[in-house]
Amino acid sequence: MIEEGFDSIENMEELSVIGFTAVLFKYKFLRALMERIVEEAVARSCTHAVLVDYPGFNLRLAKRLKALGIKIIFYVSPQLWAWKFDRIFTIKENVDLMLVLFPFEKELYDKYEVRSVFVGHPIAQRIKEKIKKELPIPKTGEDRPHSSFIITLMPGSRSGEIRRILGTLMQTAKLLHSDLEAEKKHVRFLLPNINIREEEYIQRSIEQAQAQLPGLNIEYFFDRSLRAIEAADLVLVASGTATLEVVYFEKPMIILYKVSFLTYVIASRFIRTQFIGLINILSGRETVRELIQAECTPEVAREEALAILKNKKYRNSMIEEISSVKQSLGDDPSSRNAAKAIVHFLKEKQ
């Protein structure tokens, strides 16, 4: 946005806080920032404000700006369907136009008479741009036989989730390797990573697994996750945005979710959805298997992986449903759709 001529009054990195304690540490800064934004809005005689994501901060800001008579456009709805549903009333009171990423969000806002426009999810646009920069994964590893199966392992991007899930993925890989090799079927595992701080930990984990089971083929790739998904017959993926990347390539998957016991207990009290994975939330059913907390074990992951790889009917049915969800997200550039909706709103007689 700065490259396009926007005047930045603060570094967006400073807003990237996660969790209750992080917000407390940043409270004074965030409060001062809000006052500064309000002062700037008054000084510049703003008539409209476009607030993007970050509902914890932006919904409070929307209330302040709305009280000044400024029209509020909000891009990326809070996940009301997951938790804090009562925010719908704050939005109804303070937001003039909500731009949503998912079709069911549009239906929700219609029900509560909040003006909204479905603009599509930016995932397709991002993938099309990013994949051009990633080198393709070789069809077979160097001096290795042609693979019967390629399984991509995605332990997440944040350090905490990587360290909780990677061990399960390593053990699952060893079990699947033994099972498939016993049937004279070769399996090749791809493990992409985008967290440079965890690179040494991941590589060490791979080396330990391979030392424990000679012949285990796990290949590490940095910043080539899209190509690793593209090459896969099956993806084992940590819950999060990465699941939508798998949806884009229409690959069968297993979703893994494991957090600390305390976080899980707290989240269980507030989360309203039946499912964790976005693919299942969007389809309204368990299109793909979710392995959550106690069920997130190598044995359960191995059982589900073998079912997908060996049961053609089950696999094809999963792919069909994933494809249907992909189509519902839209393929038009969502940023362009959002811009059109904003321009249309600005041209209206207020």
N, C-alpha and C positions, 0 to 999 in steps of 0.2 A: 504493500500500500504506500509505503514511503517512496518507492521507486516511481509510483504513479502521481506523486506530488502531494500526498497527504502530509499535514503538519503534525508530527508526533510530539506529544508533551511528556511521554513516559515510555520507557522500554517495556515491551510486553512480557519479557522474561520475568519481570518483577511480579507479574500477576499469576505466574504458574505455581500456585501453592496447592498441595494435596493433603487432605486429612485435617482433622480438628486441631491438632497441636500446631501444625504449620500455619493455619489461619490465625491462631492466637498470637504467634510470634510476629506475624505480619499486620496485626490489627491496626496499630498506629499508622503504619505506612498507608494501608488501604483507606483508612478514614481520611487521612490528609489528601490522598489522591482524589477521593470522591469530592471533597470540598473544592479542590482545584479545578476539577472538570466542571462542576456547577458554576464556579466563578467564570471560567472560560466561556461557557455556554451563554451566560448573561452578557459578558463583555462583547461577544461576537454576535449578539442578537440572533441566536440560533432559533429556527422555527421547527426543525426536525432533527431527530437523533436516530442513528442506526446502531443498535447495540448487538454485539456478536457473542453468542454463547456465554460462558461464565456466569450462570444465573445467580450464584451466591452474592456476587457484587453487582451485576447489572440490573437485577430486579429492584434492588434498593436504589440504584441510580435512576432507574426508570421512574420510580415514585417521586424522587426529588425533581427530576426534569419535568415530569407531567404537571406537577404543582405550579410550574412556571409557565404553563401553557404550551409546552413543546410537544409536538407529535412524536410518538415513539414507535419505531419499527424494530422488531426483535428477530434476529436471524439465528436459527438453531434453537429449537424449543428445549426447555428443561425436560428431563425424562420423567414427566409426571406419571406416566404409566408404570414406572418402576418404584418411585418413592416420592414423598413430599407432594402428594396430589393436591393438598390445599393451596399450593401455589397458583392453581388455576384461577382462584378468586383475585389474587394480586394481579395476575396477568389481565384478567377481564377488566379490572379497574384502571390499569396503568398502561397497557399496551394497545396501540391502535391497529397494528398489523403484525401478525406473527408469520414468519417464513419457516416452514417445517420440512424436514428431510424425509419423513416416512408418510405413506398414505393414511395409515390408521391415526396418525396425529391430527391430520386434517379433519377426520371424522370426529375425533374427540373435541376439538375446538368448535366445530359446527354445533355439536350437542350443547355446548355451553355458550353459544352465541358470541364467540370471539372470532373476529375477522382473521382469516388465515389463508395462506397460499402454499400449496405443495410445490416445492421447487426441485425435488429430487435430492439424492445423496451425492456428495462430491467424490465418492470413492472411485467411480468409473473414470471420471476426469483425471483424478490424481494418478490412477494406475496407468492410464494411457500416456501420461507425461513421464512418469518415473521409469516405466519399464524400458523405455528407449535408452536409458542410461545404464541399465544393468546388462552385463554380459550373460548370454544364455548358458545354461548348465549343460556340459557335454553329455551326450546320450549315454555313454558308458564311461566309467572312471578309467584312468590311465592303466593299461595292462590288466584290466579286469574283464571278466566275461559279460556278455549281454545280460542285463537284469530281467528277471521275471517280474519283479515288482519294484517300484520306487515309492518309498514312504518318506514324506517330509515331516520333520519334527520341529514345532514352533513353540518354545517355552515362554514366549512373551517378550516384552521389551523393557519392562522395569526390573531393577535388580531384585526386588523382593519376590516377584512372581517367578523369575528365572530360577532363583535358588530354592523355591518351594516345588517347582514342577519338573525341573531338569532331571532330577534323580529318578522320578517316576518314568520319564521318557527313556532314560538310559536302560533301566531295568526292562521296560516294555520292549525295547529294541532287541535286547539279548534274548528274551523269550521268543519273539517272532523269528529272529534269525535261526534259533534252534529248531523251531517248529517247521519252518519252510525249508531249511536245508535238509531236514530229515525226509522231506518229500521231493528232494532233488530240485528244489526251486530256489533260485538265488534272489536275495533281497538287498537292495541298496538304500541306505538311509541318507537323507540330506538334512543338514541342520544349519539354517540361515540365522544370522544374528545382526541386530542393528545397534546393540549397546556395547560400545567400545570398552567401557569400564569392566564388563563381565567377560570379555574375550578370553582372558587367561583362564578364568574359572571354567568356562565352557570347554575350552580345548583340553584342559587337564581332566575334566570329567570324561570326555571322549576317549582320551588315552587310557584312562583307568579301565573303562568298559572294554576296550579292545584288548587290553592286557589280560583281563579276566576271561575273555572269550575270543581266542585267536580266530581270525577269519571274519569277524564282525566288521562290516563295511559302513562306517559313518563318515560322511564327508562334510567338512565345515566350510561355510561360505559367509563372508562379511558383506552386509548391505546388498544382498541379492535374493531377498525373500520372495519377491514376485516371481522371479525365474524358478525358484525352488518349488513354489506352488504350481506353476505352469507345467513343470516336468513330472509332477507327482501322480501316482495312482490313488493315493490316500494321504490325508493330512491330519496329524494329531496336533491340535492348536489350543493354546491358552485362550480362555474367554476374553473377548475384547474386539476392537476394530478389525484385527487381523482376520476374524471369522468372515467379515464382509469381503475381504480380499479373496478368500477361498471361494466365497459365493460367486464373485466376479468370474473366476475361472471354471466354475461349475464342477468343483471337485468334491467327492465324498469326504467327510471329515468326522472326527471325534473331538468334542470340546472338553477341555480339562479346566477345572476351577478349584484352586486350593489356596486358602488364606489362613491367617492365624486364627486360633480358636476364638479369641475375644472378638476379632473383627467379624467372624462368621456369626457369632451369637447376636451381636449388635445389628448386623445387616439383616438377619433373619426376622428381626422384630419390625423392621421398617419396609423392607422390599415387598412390593405388591404383586409382582409378576410371578407366574408359575414357573417361568424358565429363566435361565441365566444368559444363554446365547442369543444374540440378535436374530440369527436365522430362525430360531424357534419362536421368538417373540413375534417376528414378522409373519410367520406362517400360521401361528396360532396353535401349533402342536409340536410334538417332539420329532421334527423332521430328521435331526441328527442327535445322536446319543450325547448326553451331558454327564460327565463324571465329576460329581461335586463332593468335596471334602473326603469323607470316609470311603466313598465309592471310587475316588480317584487313586486307583491302585494299578500296578503293572498287570496283575492278573485279569482285572476287569477290562482294561484297555486292550490287552492281547486278545481276549475273547471277542470283543466287538470288532477289532481290526480284522481278525480272521473271518468273521461273518461277512464283512464288507468285501473282502478280497475273494472269498470263495463262493458266495451266494450271489450269482449274477442278477437274479430278480430283485433281491433286496438292494443291491448296489444301484441298479438302473432306476428303481423307484425313488431312491434318495436323490439321485442326480436330477430326475424330472422335477421334484419338488424344489430343489435348490435353484434350478433354472427358472421356475415360476416366480420365486422370490426375487431373483435378479431382475426379471422383467418389471416387477412392481416398483423397483427403485428408480426406473427410468434410465435412459442412456444419454439424454440431452445434458449439456454442460450446466450443472446446477448453479454455478456462480453466475452464468449468463442469465439463467431463469430468475435468480434472485435480483439481479440488477434490473431486469425488465419489470419485475413486480414493484420494485422501489420507485423506478421512474414513473410507472403508471400511477402509483399512489401520490407521488409528488405533483403530478399534473392535475389531479382531481381538485375540484373546488372544496376547500376545507370549511 
